[in-house]
Structures are given as C-alpha cells and as structure tokens.
C-alpha cells in the first residue's frame, strides 16, 4: 500500500486547518517532529474501522507512536478546541439546534480501567454494559458538542453537559419528550429560547408543540447514524472516557469536513486508506 492512499483521506487544504491547532499542543521536547498529517489519518482509520491499535497498517507509522500521539492530543483537549473553533466560525446557522442521546454497547474488553467504571462513563441499562452519548447539533445536522455518561443516565441529566456557556445560544431548541422537565423549560425561558419539546404522558398540563418544526429533529437522528459509521463510536472498545470521547469528537469534526466538501462538490468520490473505503 502506498502512503499516498493514506493521505487521500484528508487533503492538504484540510490538513492546513488542523495543523495550527496541533502545533499549539505539540510537546516541547527535542525530538524530531512527527508527520502529524499521517498520524491524524491513522487515528481516523482506527476510528472508522474499529480495529485494534496493533492492526494499524504500517503506512501510517508505528502503531504505538500513533496511539501515544492520540492520547497526548486527547488529554491536551485538542479535539474540544477544534470543535469550539468550528462552532464559533459562523459557517453554519446556529439559531436552530437539536439535542438527543443514544446508548452505545460497550465491548467486554473495555472494562477494567482504573478509577472504576462509573467515572469512565460505563453503566448498566437494558442494553447491558453501556455508555450514553449526548449530542447537540445545528440546523445542518452537524455536531456542536458531545459528552458521555453511564448508559442508565436520564436525558435531562445530560442536558447541562452539552448546553455549554461557550456555545452559540439557539433561538429554538428541538428535543424529544425525554427532555420534558420543568428545570429545562425554565432554563430555556431564562435564555429566551423557544423549546419545541413534546410533553410526557405524566404531565398534567399539556404544552403545545409546533409539529412542522419538530419534524426537523430527524437531523439529529441522521447525525447519530453518520457518527455510528465509525465503528469505534458504534461500539465502545476504549477503557477510558477520554479516549472514547476523543474518537467521538474526532468523528464529529470529520462530519464538518464532509459537509464542506459537499458544498464544493455535489458528489464526493470514494476515498481509500489502508484498504478501507471512505465516502460521504
């Protein structure tokens, strides 16, 4: 396999966007600079295929070096910094936002991390050993923020995690009835945000919902479907919450790249890296 195949996943122009963030978190030591472009492509390959780190093709470099760089960037907050920059860019309207969650089944090899399973975002639900991903998306169905909690966590408890103060405030927020809580509605009212949330069956006082607006909530469902094309997101293999959230955030800003590619070309050709096809 040729190295050019690996580089075909991310163009030089797209790499230029990531480079300025990566250079700010580079370790200040005397080592020879790593080919960060190739390392980033290797991380994306692992995220897409769900393969163990030891199965990383040699064209991306030594697997242990790519893994260490991934952990270094993750602990330095690189992925969150990139997502914040995308959210603040204003490239996509943010007046309409949607929030939802999905339960991810954890592989049995993901157990056993230090500090206990709850702190690493593991829990027990009907699906078994699980993690829940909470996701906020914009009007184009692009991820704005993602967080994880144990699988049994209720949606309303995950609301405060993704509605961060550093994000652009919406004018309208769409959510399913799992977010129908007085505390959420009060918070939206204080922020001058219109909540489009169906009421729970147990609520005595019914609240009307604009059904034409609520139908747009399928964008967040479609976003989850796209994120789960990455097998490291669809099934959790990582022991630590930081690593799993790193793969999830990395897949999120890949969605932004694919969206920008689609604006430049109506049909994106398939891309190949390490024998795996990538397509938008």
SEBA-55625 format. One line per field, with one value per residue: x, y, z of N, C-alpha, C in turn; residue in three letters; residue number from 1. Coordinates in Angstrom, 1 decimal. Example, Ala and Ser with C-alpha at 12.3 -4.5 7.8 and 13.67 -1.06 7.14 Angstrom:
n.c1	[13.2,12.8]
n.c2	[-5.7,-2.2]
n.c3	[7.8,7.1]
ca.c1	[12.3,13.7]
ca.c2	[-4.5,-1.1]
ca.c3	[7.8,7.1]
c.c1	[13.2,12.9]
c.c2	[-3.3,0.0]
c.c3	[7.8,7.9]
resn	[ALA,SER]
resi	[1,2]
This chain:
n.c1	[0.8,0.5,1.8,0.5,-2.2,-3.1,-2.9,-4.9,-7.2,-7.5,-7.2,-4.5,-5.3,-7.3,-5.8,-4.3,-6.0,-6.2,-3.6,-2.7,-3.9,-2.8,-0.1,0.0,-0.3,1.8,4.3,6.9,9.7,13.0,12.7,12.6,10.3,7.1,5.4,2.6,0.3,0.1,-0.2,-2.7,-4.4,-4.1,-5.3,-7.9,-8.4,-8.4,-10.6,-12.6,-12.6,-12.6,-10.7,-8.2,-5.4,-3.0,-3.3,-3.1,-2.3,1.1,1.7,0.8,2.6,4.4,2.4,2.3,3.4,1.5,-0.7,0.2,0.4,-2.2,-3.4,-1.9,-2.8,-5.5,-5.7,-4.7,-6.8,-7.3,-9.2,-11.6,-10.9,-10.8,-13.4,-14.7,-13.7,-14.9,-17.5,-17.6,-17.1,-19.2,-20.0,-22.1,-25.6,-26.8,-29.1,-31.2,-31.2,-30.6,-31.1,-30.1,-29.8,-28.0,-27.6,-24.7,-23.3,-21.0,-17.9,-16.8,-14.1,-13.6,-13.9,-12.5,-10.8,-8.9,-10.0,-12.6,-15.7,-18.1,-16.9,-15.6,-17.6,-19.2,-22.1,-25.0,-27.7,-30.8,-29.6,-27.4,-24.0,-23.1,-22.6,-23.7,-24.2,-24.4,-25.7,-25.4,-26.7,-26.5,-28.5,-27.9,-27.6,-25.1,-22.6,-22.2,-21.5,-20.5,-20.9,-20.4,-22.0,-22.7,-24.6,-27.3,-28.0,-30.4,-31.9,-32.4,-30.6,-28.2,-28.5,-27.4,-24.7,-24.1,-25.1,-23.3,-21.8,-20.0,-20.9,-22.7,-25.8,-29.0,-32.0,-34.2,-34.9,-34.9,-36.1,-36.7,-39.4,-38.0,-36.6,-38.4,-38.7,-39.3,-37.2,-35.5,-37.2,-37.5,-34.9,-34.5,-36.4,-35.4,-33.1,-34.2,-35.1,-36.9,-38.4,-39.0,-40.6,-42.1,-44.7,-44.4,-46.3,-47.1,-47.4,-49.5,-50.5,-50.8,-48.6,-48.4,-47.0,-45.0,-45.5,-44.5,-42.0,-40.9,-40.6,-38.1,-36.3,-35.3,-32.9,-30.9,-31.1,-30.2,-27.6,-26.5,-26.6,-24.7,-22.4,-22.2,-21.2,-18.6,-16.8,-15.5,-17.1,-19.6,-19.5,-18.2,-14.8,-12.9,-11.2,-11.0,-12.8,-11.8,-10.5,-12.5,-14.3,-12.6,-12.4,-15.1,-15.4,-13.5,-14.7,-16.9,-15.9,-15.0,-17.4,-18.0,-16.0,-16.7,-19.1,-18.3,-16.9,-18.9,-20.2,-18.5,-18.4,-20.9,-21.1,-19.2,-16.3,-15.4,-13.0,-9.9,-8.1,-5.7,-6.9,-9.5,-12.7,-13.7,-16.5,-18.7]
n.c2	[-1.2,2.2,5.2,7.5,6.7,6.7,9.4,10.4,10.5,12.9,16.1,18.3,21.0,20.7,19.6,21.8,23.3,21.8,21.8,24.1,24.0,21.6,22.2,23.9,22.3,20.7,18.7,20.2,19.2,17.9,16.1,14.8,16.3,14.8,13.2,14.7,14.9,12.3,10.8,11.8,10.9,8.2,7.9,8.5,6.3,4.2,4.9,4.7,2.0,0.5,-1.2,-2.9,-1.1,-2.3,-3.4,-1.4,-0.3,-0.3,1.8,4.1,4.6,3.6,1.7,2.1,4.6,6.3,5.8,6.8,9.5,10.1,9.8,11.8,14.2,14.0,14.2,16.7,18.3,18.7,18.0,19.1,21.8,22.2,21.6,23.8,25.9,25.4,25.7,28.4,29.6,30.5,29.5,27.9,28.3,28.8,29.3,27.5,24.6,21.1,18.5,15.3,11.8,8.7,5.2,3.3,0.2,-1.3,-3.0,-6.1,-6.1,-3.5,-3.0,-2.6,-0.4,2.0,3.7,3.0,1.9,3.8,6.4,6.3,6.5,4.3,2.1,0.3,-0.7,-1.5,-2.4,-3.7,-3.6,-0.4,2.8,6.2,8.6,12.0,14.5,17.6,19.3,21.4,23.5,22.3,19.8,19.2,18.2,19.9,19.7,17.1,14.7,12.2,9.8,7.3,4.5,4.3,6.9,9.5,11.5,14.2,14.8,14.8,17.1,19.5,19.1,19.2,21.7,24.0,27.0,28.3,28.0,29.0,30.5,29.1,30.0,28.5,25.3,21.9,18.9,15.5,13.9,13.1,15.1,16.7,18.5,20.5,22.0,22.2,23.6,25.9,26.9,27.4,29.3,31.5,32.0,33.0,31.2,29.2,26.3,23.3,20.8,17.8,16.9,14.9,11.9,11.8,14.4,16.8,19.3,20.1,21.0,22.7,21.8,22.9,21.1,21.2,22.3,20.5,18.2,18.6,17.5,15.1,15.5,15.3,12.6,11.5,12.4,11.0,8.4,8.8,9.2,6.7,5.2,5.1,2.7,2.7,4.3,3.3,1.0,0.7,0.3,1.3,1.7,4.0,7.1,9.4,8.6,7.3,9.5,11.1,9.8,10.0,12.8,13.4,12.1,13.7,16.2,15.4,15.1,17.8,18.4,16.8,17.9,20.5,19.7,18.7,21.0,22.0,20.1,18.3,15.6,13.4,11.5,8.1,7.4,5.9,4.3,2.4,0.1,0.4,1.8,5.1,7.3,10.0]
n.c3	[0.0,-0.8,0.6,-0.3,-0.5,2.1,2.7,1.1,2.4,3.8,2.5,1.5,2.0,3.9,5.9,6.6,8.1,10.5,11.3,12.6,15.1,16.1,16.3,18.5,20.7,20.7,22.0,24.0,23.3,22.5,20.4,17.0,14.7,14.3,11.6,11.5,9.9,8.8,11.1,12.1,10.0,10.5,13.0,12.3,10.7,12.5,14.0,12.1,11.2,13.6,14.4,16.4,17.9,17.4,14.9,13.1,9.8,8.4,6.8,8.1,10.0,13.1,15.2,18.0,18.3,17.0,18.6,21.1,20.4,19.9,22.5,23.8,22.4,23.0,25.9,26.1,25.2,22.5,20.6,21.6,21.4,18.6,17.9,19.2,17.7,15.2,15.9,16.6,14.2,12.6,10.1,9.7,10.3,13.6,14.9,15.1,17.0,18.0,20.3,21.6,22.6,22.6,23.2,23.6,23.1,25.1,24.5,26.0,26.6,27.2,29.8,33.1,33.6,35.5,38.5,38.4,36.8,36.6,36.6,34.2,32.4,32.1,32.4,33.6,31.7,30.0,27.7,28.6,29.3,29.0,27.4,27.3,24.7,24.5,22.4,20.7,17.9,15.0,12.7,10.3,10.9,11.9,14.2,17.4,20.0,22.1,24.7,27.2,29.3,32.0,30.8,31.9,32.5,32.7,30.1,30.7,32.6,31.2,29.8,30.7,30.3,27.6,26.8,26.8,28.1,26.4,23.8,20.9,21.5,21.0,19.2,18.9,20.3,19.7,20.9,22.2,24.1,26.3,27.4,28.6,31.1,34.0,34.9,32.7,30.9,32.3,32.3,29.5,29.1,30.6,29.1,26.8,24.8,22.6,23.5,21.7,22.6,23.0,25.4,28.4,29.1,31.7,32.5,33.8,32.9,29.6,26.9,24.0,20.8,18.0,15.2,12.6,13.0,14.8,13.2,12.0,13.7,13.0,11.9,13.9,14.5,12.1,12.2,14.3,13.0,11.0,12.6,13.8,11.7,12.1,13.5,16.0,17.4,17.2,18.7,21.9,22.5,24.1,27.2,28.7,29.5,28.3,25.9,24.4,24.1,22.7,20.2,19.4,19.3,17.3,15.1,14.9,14.0,11.6,10.2,9.8,8.0,5.8,5.2,4.3,2.0,0.5,-0.2,-2.0,-3.9,-5.5,-5.5,-3.8,-4.4,-3.7,-1.2,-0.4,2.1,3.6,2.7,3.2,2.4,2.1,2.3,1.7]
ca.c1	[0.0,1.3,1.5,-0.5,-3.5,-3.5,-3.0,-6.0,-8.4,-7.6,-6.4,-3.5,-6.0,-8.0,-4.8,-3.8,-6.9,-5.9,-2.2,-2.5,-4.3,-1.9,1.2,-0.1,-0.3,3.0,5.2,8.1,10.9,14.0,12.5,12.3,8.9,6.4,4.5,1.3,-0.7,-0.1,-0.7,-4.1,-5.0,-4.1,-6.3,-9.2,-8.5,-8.8,-12.0,-13.6,-12.6,-12.8,-9.6,-7.2,-4.3,-1.9,-3.6,-2.9,-1.3,2.4,1.8,0.5,3.6,4.3,1.1,2.4,3.6,0.2,-1.5,0.7,0.1,-3.7,-3.6,-1.4,-3.7,-6.8,-5.5,-4.4,-8.0,-7.2,-10.5,-12.6,-10.5,-11.2,-14.9,-15.1,-13.4,-15.9,-18.8,-17.5,-16.8,-20.3,-20.1,-23.4,-26.6,-27.0,-30.3,-32.0,-30.4,-31.3,-30.3,-30.6,-28.8,-28.1,-26.9,-23.7,-23.0,-19.5,-17.3,-16.4,-12.7,-13.5,-14.0,-11.2,-10.0,-8.7,-11.0,-14.0,-16.5,-18.9,-16.1,-15.2,-18.7,-19.9,-23.2,-25.8,-29.0,-31.4,-28.7,-26.2,-22.8,-23.3,-22.3,-24.7,-23.6,-25.3,-25.2,-26.1,-26.4,-27.1,-29.6,-27.5,-27.3,-23.7,-22.4,-21.7,-20.9,-20.8,-20.5,-20.8,-22.4,-23.1,-25.8,-28.6,-28.3,-31.5,-31.6,-32.4,-29.3,-27.2,-28.7,-26.5,-23.4,-23.9,-25.5,-22.2,-21.8,-19.1,-21.5,-23.7,-27.1,-30.0,-33.3,-35.2,-34.2,-35.7,-35.8,-37.9,-40.0,-37.1,-36.1,-39.5,-38.5,-39.5,-35.9,-35.0,-38.0,-37.2,-33.6,-34.7,-37.2,-34.4,-32.2,-35.0,-35.0,-38.2,-38.3,-40.0,-40.4,-43.4,-44.8,-44.5,-47.7,-47.4,-47.6,-51.0,-50.8,-50.2,-48.0,-48.5,-45.7,-45.1,-45.1,-43.7,-40.6,-40.4,-40.2,-36.7,-35.5,-34.7,-31.5,-30.0,-31.1,-29.4,-26.3,-26.1,-26.4,-23.4,-21.3,-22.0,-20.4,-17.3,-17.0,-15.0,-18.1,-20.8,-19.2,-17.1,-13.7,-11.9,-11.4,-11.1,-13.7,-11.1,-10.2,-13.8,-14.8,-11.7,-12.9,-16.4,-15.2,-12.8,-15.7,-17.8,-15.4,-14.9,-18.7,-17.9,-15.2,-17.5,-20.1,-17.7,-16.6,-20.2,-20.6,-17.6,-18.6,-22.2,-20.9,-17.8,-15.8,-14.9,-11.6,-9.4,-7.0,-5.4,-7.8,-10.9,-13.3,-14.4,-17.3,-19.5]
ca.c2	[0.0,3.4,6.2,8.5,6.3,7.1,10.8,10.7,10.7,14.3,16.9,19.3,22.2,20.3,19.4,23.1,23.7,21.1,22.0,25.3,23.5,20.6,22.8,24.6,21.3,19.8,18.5,21.0,18.4,17.9,15.1,15.2,16.5,13.7,13.5,14.7,14.6,10.9,10.3,12.1,9.9,6.9,7.9,8.4,5.0,3.4,5.3,4.2,0.5,-0.1,-2.2,-2.7,-0.3,-3.1,-3.7,-0.2,-0.5,0.3,3.1,5.2,4.7,2.6,1.9,2.7,6.1,6.9,5.7,7.8,10.9,10.2,10.1,13.1,15.2,13.9,14.7,18.2,18.9,19.2,17.7,20.1,23.1,22.2,21.8,25.1,26.8,25.2,26.3,29.9,30.1,31.1,29.0,27.3,28.9,28.1,29.7,26.3,23.5,19.9,17.7,14.0,10.9,7.4,4.3,2.6,-1.0,-1.4,-4.3,-6.5,-5.8,-2.1,-2.9,-2.8,0.8,2.4,4.7,2.4,2.1,5.0,7.5,6.2,6.6,3.0,1.9,-0.8,-0.4,-2.6,-2.9,-4.3,-2.7,0.6,4.3,7.1,9.7,13.2,15.2,18.8,19.6,22.7,23.4,21.5,18.4,19.0,18.2,21.1,19.3,15.7,14.3,10.8,9.4,5.9,4.2,4.5,8.3,10.1,12.6,15.6,15.0,15.0,18.3,20.6,18.7,19.7,23.1,24.8,28.5,28.8,27.7,30.0,30.2,28.9,30.7,27.4,24.1,20.8,17.7,14.6,14.1,12.7,16.4,17.5,18.7,21.8,22.7,22.5,24.6,27.2,27.4,27.9,30.6,32.5,32.3,33.4,30.1,28.5,24.8,22.6,19.5,17.1,16.7,13.5,11.5,12.0,15.8,17.1,20.5,19.8,22.1,22.5,21.7,23.2,19.9,21.4,22.5,19.3,17.2,18.8,16.8,14.0,15.8,14.8,11.2,11.2,12.7,9.8,7.4,9.0,9.0,5.3,4.6,4.9,1.6,3.0,5.1,2.5,0.1,1.2,-0.6,2.1,1.6,5.3,8.0,10.4,8.0,7.2,10.8,11.6,9.2,10.6,14.2,13.3,11.7,14.8,17.3,14.9,15.4,19.1,18.4,16.2,18.9,21.5,19.0,18.6,22.3,22.3,19.1,17.7,14.2,13.1,10.2,7.3,7.6,4.7,4.4,1.2,-0.9,0.7,2.8,6.2,8.1,10.9]
ca.c3	[0.0,-0.9,1.6,-0.9,-0.3,3.4,2.7,0.3,3.3,4.2,1.6,2.1,2.4,5.1,6.9,7.0,9.2,11.7,11.7,13.5,16.4,16.5,16.6,19.8,21.7,20.5,23.2,23.9,23.6,21.4,19.4,15.6,14.5,13.7,10.5,12.2,8.9,8.6,12.4,12.1,9.2,11.2,14.0,11.6,10.2,13.6,14.3,11.0,11.1,14.8,14.5,17.5,17.6,16.8,13.5,12.2,8.7,8.6,6.1,9.0,11.0,14.1,15.9,19.4,18.2,16.7,19.8,22.1,20.0,20.1,23.9,24.1,21.9,23.7,27.2,25.9,24.8,21.1,19.9,22.0,20.9,17.2,17.8,19.6,16.6,14.2,16.4,16.6,12.9,11.9,8.8,9.7,11.2,14.9,15.6,15.4,17.4,18.4,21.3,21.7,23.1,22.1,24.0,22.9,23.8,25.3,24.4,27.4,26.8,27.6,31.3,33.9,33.7,36.9,39.0,38.4,35.6,36.5,36.3,32.8,31.5,31.9,33.3,33.3,31.3,29.3,26.7,29.2,29.7,28.0,27.6,26.6,24.1,24.4,21.2,20.3,16.5,14.5,11.7,9.2,11.4,12.2,15.7,18.0,21.3,22.5,26.0,27.5,30.7,32.0,29.9,32.5,32.8,32.0,29.1,31.3,33.4,30.3,29.1,31.1,29.9,26.2,26.6,27.4,28.0,25.3,22.6,20.4,22.1,20.0,19.4,19.0,20.6,19.5,21.7,22.4,25.5,27.4,27.9,29.1,32.6,34.4,35.0,31.3,30.3,33.0,31.8,28.2,29.2,31.1,28.0,25.7,23.8,22.4,23.5,21.0,23.3,23.4,26.9,28.8,29.3,33.1,32.7,33.8,32.0,28.3,26.3,22.5,20.0,16.5,14.6,11.4,13.5,15.4,12.2,11.7,14.7,12.3,11.6,15.0,14.4,11.0,12.6,15.0,12.1,10.4,13.5,14.0,10.6,12.7,14.4,17.3,18.1,17.3,19.8,22.7,22.8,24.9,28.6,29.4,28.9,27.4,24.6,23.7,23.8,21.6,18.9,19.1,18.9,16.0,14.1,14.8,13.1,10.2,9.6,9.3,6.7,4.7,4.8,3.4,0.8,-0.3,-0.7,-3.1,-5.0,-5.2,-5.3,-3.3,-4.8,-2.6,-0.8,0.1,3.0,4.3,2.2,3.7,1.6,2.9,1.4,2.4]
c.c1	[0.9,0.8,0.4,-1.9,-4.0,-3.7,-4.3,-7.2,-8.6,-6.6,-5.5,-4.2,-6.7,-7.0,-4.3,-4.7,-6.5,-4.5,-2.0,-2.9,-3.3,-0.5,1.2,-0.1,0.9,3.8,6.5,9.3,11.8,13.8,12.3,10.8,8.3,5.6,3.0,0.2,-1.0,-0.6,-2.2,-4.9,-5.1,-5.1,-7.7,-9.4,-9.0,-10.2,-13.0,-13.7,-12.9,-11.7,-8.8,-6.0,-3.2,-2.1,-3.5,-1.9,0.0,2.5,1.5,1.6,3.5,3.1,1.2,2.7,2.3,-0.7,-1.1,0.3,-1.4,-4.0,-3.1,-2.3,-5.0,-6.7,-5.2,-5.7,-8.0,-8.5,-11.5,-12.2,-10.9,-12.7,-15.3,-14.8,-14.4,-17.2,-18.8,-17.3,-17.9,-20.6,-21.5,-24.4,-26.8,-28.2,-31.2,-31.0,-31.2,-30.5,-31.0,-29.5,-29.0,-27.2,-26.0,-23.3,-21.4,-19.0,-16.8,-14.9,-12.5,-13.5,-12.6,-10.3,-9.9,-9.8,-12.4,-14.8,-17.4,-18.1,-15.6,-16.4,-19.4,-21.1,-24.0,-27.2,-29.7,-30.5,-27.5,-25.2,-22.7,-22.8,-23.3,-24.0,-24.7,-24.8,-26.1,-25.7,-27.0,-28.1,-29.2,-27.2,-25.9,-23.4,-21.8,-21.0,-21.3,-20.2,-21.0,-21.1,-22.6,-24.5,-27.1,-28.9,-29.5,-31.1,-31.5,-31.2,-28.2,-27.3,-27.7,-25.0,-23.1,-24.3,-24.5,-22.3,-21.0,-19.7,-22.5,-25.1,-28.1,-31.2,-34.4,-34.4,-35.2,-35.2,-37.0,-38.4,-39.2,-36.5,-37.2,-39.5,-38.7,-38.2,-35.3,-35.9,-37.8,-35.9,-33.7,-35.5,-36.3,-33.4,-32.9,-34.9,-36.4,-37.9,-39.4,-39.8,-41.8,-43.5,-44.9,-46.0,-48.1,-47.7,-49.1,-51.3,-50.0,-49.7,-47.9,-47.1,-45.9,-44.6,-44.3,-42.2,-40.1,-40.0,-38.7,-35.8,-34.9,-33.3,-30.5,-30.0,-30.2,-27.9,-25.7,-25.8,-25.0,-22.3,-21.1,-21.4,-19.0,-17.4,-16.5,-16.0,-19.3,-20.7,-18.0,-16.1,-12.8,-12.2,-11.6,-12.1,-13.1,-10.9,-11.5,-14.4,-13.9,-12.1,-14.2,-16.2,-14.5,-13.8,-16.6,-17.2,-15.1,-16.3,-18.7,-17.1,-16.0,-18.6,-19.5,-17.3,-17.8,-20.6,-19.7,-17.9,-19.9,-22.0,-19.4,-17.4,-15.4,-13.4,-11.1,-8.2,-6.8,-6.4,-9.2,-11.4,-13.9,-15.3,-18.2,-21.0]
c.c2	[1.2,4.4,7.2,8.0,6.7,8.6,11.3,11.0,12.2,15.1,17.8,20.5,21.9,20.1,20.7,23.6,23.1,21.5,23.0,24.9,22.5,21.2,23.5,23.6,20.4,19.8,19.3,20.2,18.5,16.9,15.6,15.3,15.2,14.2,13.5,14.5,13.1,10.3,10.6,11.2,8.6,6.8,7.8,7.0,4.0,3.7,4.7,2.7,-0.1,-1.2,-1.9,-1.9,-1.1,-3.5,-2.5,-0.5,0.3,1.6,4.3,5.4,3.6,2.8,2.5,4.2,6.8,6.9,6.7,9.2,11.1,10.6,11.4,14.3,15.2,14.5,16.2,19.0,19.4,19.1,18.8,21.5,23.2,22.4,23.2,26.1,26.6,25.8,27.8,30.5,30.9,30.6,28.3,28.0,28.1,28.5,28.5,25.2,22.3,19.2,16.3,13.1,9.5,6.5,3.5,1.4,-1.0,-2.8,-4.8,-6.2,-4.3,-1.9,-3.1,-1.6,1.2,3.5,4.2,2.8,3.3,6.2,7.5,6.2,5.3,2.8,0.6,-0.3,-1.6,-3.2,-3.6,-3.3,-1.6,2.0,5.1,8.3,10.8,14.1,16.5,19.1,20.9,22.4,22.6,20.0,18.1,19.1,19.5,20.7,17.9,15.4,12.9,10.7,7.9,5.7,4.4,5.9,8.8,11.3,13.9,15.8,15.3,16.4,19.4,20.3,19.3,21.1,24.0,26.3,29.1,28.6,28.8,29.6,30.1,29.8,29.7,26.1,22.9,19.6,16.8,14.7,13.7,14.0,17.3,17.5,20.2,22.6,23.1,23.6,26.0,27.8,28.0,29.2,31.7,32.9,32.8,32.5,29.4,27.0,24.2,21.1,18.9,16.9,15.2,13.2,11.7,13.5,16.2,18.3,20.3,21.1,21.8,22.5,22.1,21.9,20.1,21.7,21.2,18.2,17.4,18.0,15.6,14.2,15.3,13.2,10.8,11.5,11.5,8.6,7.5,8.8,7.5,4.6,4.4,3.8,1.8,3.8,4.2,1.4,0.6,0.1,0.0,1.9,3.0,6.2,9.0,9.8,7.8,8.5,11.4,11.1,9.8,12.0,14.3,13.0,12.9,15.9,16.7,15.1,16.8,19.2,17.9,17.2,20.0,20.9,19.0,19.9,22.6,21.3,18.4,16.2,13.9,11.7,9.4,7.5,6.3,4.9,3.0,0.1,-0.7,1.9,3.9,6.9,8.9,10.5]
c.c3	[0.0,0.2,1.0,-0.6,1.1,3.4,1.9,1.2,3.6,3.2,2.3,2.7,3.7,6.2,7.4,8.1,10.5,12.2,12.7,15.0,17.0,17.0,18.0,20.9,21.6,21.7,23.0,24.2,22.4,20.4,18.0,15.4,13.8,12.5,11.0,11.2,8.8,9.9,12.5,11.2,9.8,12.3,13.4,11.1,11.3,14.0,13.3,11.1,12.4,15.1,15.8,17.0,16.9,15.4,12.6,11.1,8.9,7.9,6.9,10.0,12.1,15.0,17.3,19.3,17.9,17.9,20.9,21.7,20.1,21.5,24.3,23.6,22.7,25.1,27.2,25.5,23.4,20.4,20.3,21.5,19.4,17.1,18.2,18.4,15.5,14.6,16.3,15.2,12.2,10.5,8.6,10.7,12.5,15.6,16.0,15.8,17.9,19.4,21.4,22.3,22.5,23.0,23.2,23.7,23.9,25.2,25.8,27.7,27.3,29.1,31.9,34.0,35.2,37.2,38.9,37.1,35.5,36.1,34.8,31.9,31.2,32.9,32.9,32.9,30.6,28.3,27.3,29.7,28.7,28.4,26.8,26.0,24.0,23.3,21.0,18.8,16.1,13.4,10.5,9.6,11.7,13.7,16.2,19.3,21.6,23.9,26.3,29.0,30.8,31.3,30.6,32.8,32.0,31.1,29.7,32.1,32.5,29.6,29.5,30.6,28.5,26.0,27.3,27.2,26.8,23.9,22.2,20.9,20.9,20.2,19.5,19.3,20.5,20.3,21.9,23.8,26.6,28.1,28.5,30.6,32.9,34.4,33.7,30.7,31.0,32.5,30.4,28.2,29.7,30.0,26.7,24.5,23.8,22.4,22.7,21.5,23.5,24.9,27.2,29.1,30.8,33.4,32.7,32.9,30.7,27.7,24.8,21.9,18.6,15.8,13.3,11.8,14.0,14.4,11.8,12.6,14.1,12.0,12.7,14.9,13.2,11.3,13.4,14.1,11.4,11.3,13.8,12.8,11.1,13.7,15.8,18.1,18.2,18.4,20.5,23.0,23.8,26.4,29.3,28.7,28.0,26.0,23.8,23.2,22.7,20.3,18.5,18.6,17.5,14.9,13.8,13.8,11.7,9.5,9.1,8.0,5.6,4.2,3.9,2.1,-0.1,-0.9,-1.9,-4.3,-4.6,-4.9,-4.9,-3.7,-3.6,-2.4,-0.2,1.0,3.8,3.9,2.6,2.9,2.5,1.9,2.3,2.4]
resn	[UNK,UNK,UNK,UNK,UNK,UNK,UNK,UNK,UNK,UNK,UNK,UNK,UNK,UNK,UNK,UNK,UNK,UNK,UNK,UNK,UNK,UNK,UNK,UNK,UNK,UNK,UNK,UNK,UNK,UNK,UNK,UNK,UNK,UNK,UNK,UNK,UNK,UNK,UNK,UNK,UNK,UNK,UNK,UNK,UNK,UNK,UNK,UNK,UNK,UNK,UNK,UNK,UNK,UNK,UNK,UNK,UNK,UNK,UNK,UNK,UNK,UNK,UNK,UNK,UNK,UNK,UNK,UNK,UNK,UNK,UNK,UNK,UNK,UNK,UNK,UNK,UNK,UNK,UNK,UNK,UNK,UNK,UNK,UNK,UNK,UNK,UNK,UNK,UNK,UNK,UNK,UNK,UNK,UNK,UNK,UNK,UNK,UNK,UNK,UNK,UNK,UNK,UNK,UNK,UNK,UNK,UNK,UNK,UNK,UNK,UNK,UNK,UNK,UNK,UNK,UNK,UNK,UNK,UNK,UNK,UNK,UNK,UNK,UNK,UNK,UNK,UNK,UNK,UNK,UNK,UNK,UNK,UNK,UNK,UNK,UNK,UNK,UNK,UNK,UNK,UNK,UNK,UNK,UNK,UNK,UNK,UNK,UNK,UNK,UNK,UNK,UNK,UNK,UNK,UNK,UNK,UNK,UNK,UNK,UNK,UNK,UNK,UNK,UNK,UNK,UNK,UNK,UNK,UNK,UNK,UNK,UNK,UNK,UNK,UNK,UNK,UNK,UNK,UNK,UNK,UNK,UNK,UNK,UNK,UNK,UNK,UNK,UNK,UNK,UNK,UNK,UNK,UNK,UNK,UNK,UNK,UNK,UNK,UNK,UNK,UNK,UNK,UNK,UNK,UNK,UNK,UNK,UNK,UNK,UNK,UNK,UNK,UNK,UNK,UNK,UNK,UNK,UNK,UNK,UNK,UNK,UNK,UNK,UNK,UNK,UNK,UNK,UNK,UNK,UNK,UNK,UNK,UNK,UNK,UNK,UNK,UNK,UNK,UNK,UNK,UNK,UNK,UNK,UNK,UNK,UNK,UNK,UNK,UNK,UNK,UNK,UNK,UNK,UNK,UNK,UNK,UNK,UNK,UNK,UNK,UNK,UNK,UNK,UNK,UNK,UNK,UNK,UNK,UNK,UNK,UNK,UNK,UNK,UNK,UNK,UNK,UNK,UNK,UNK,UNK]
resi	[1,2,3,4,5,6,7,8,9,10,11,12,13,14,15,16,17,18,19,20,21,22,23,24,25,26,27,28,29,30,31,32,33,34,35,36,37,38,39,40,41,42,43,44,45,46,47,48,49,50,51,52,53,54,55,56,57,58,59,60,61,62,63,64,65,66,67,68,69,70,71,72,73,74,75,76,77,78,79,80,81,82,83,84,85,86,87,88,89,90,91,92,93,94,95,96,97,98,99,100,101,102,103,104,105,106,107,108,109,110,111,112,113,114,115,116,117,118,119,120,121,122,123,124,125,126,127,128,129,130,131,132,133,134,135,136,137,138,139,140,141,142,143,144,145,146,147,148,149,150,151,152,153,154,155,156,157,158,159,160,161,162,163,164,165,166,167,168,169,170,171,172,173,174,175,176,177,178,179,180,181,182,183,184,185,186,187,188,189,190,191,192,193,194,195,196,197,198,199,200,201,202,203,204,205,206,207,208,209,210,211,212,213,214,215,216,217,218,219,220,221,222,223,224,225,226,227,228,229,230,231,232,233,234,235,236,237,238,239,240,241,242,243,244,245,246,247,248,249,250,251,252,253,254,255,256,257,258,259,260,261,262,263,264,265,266,267,268,269,270,271,272,273,274,275,276,277,278,279,280]
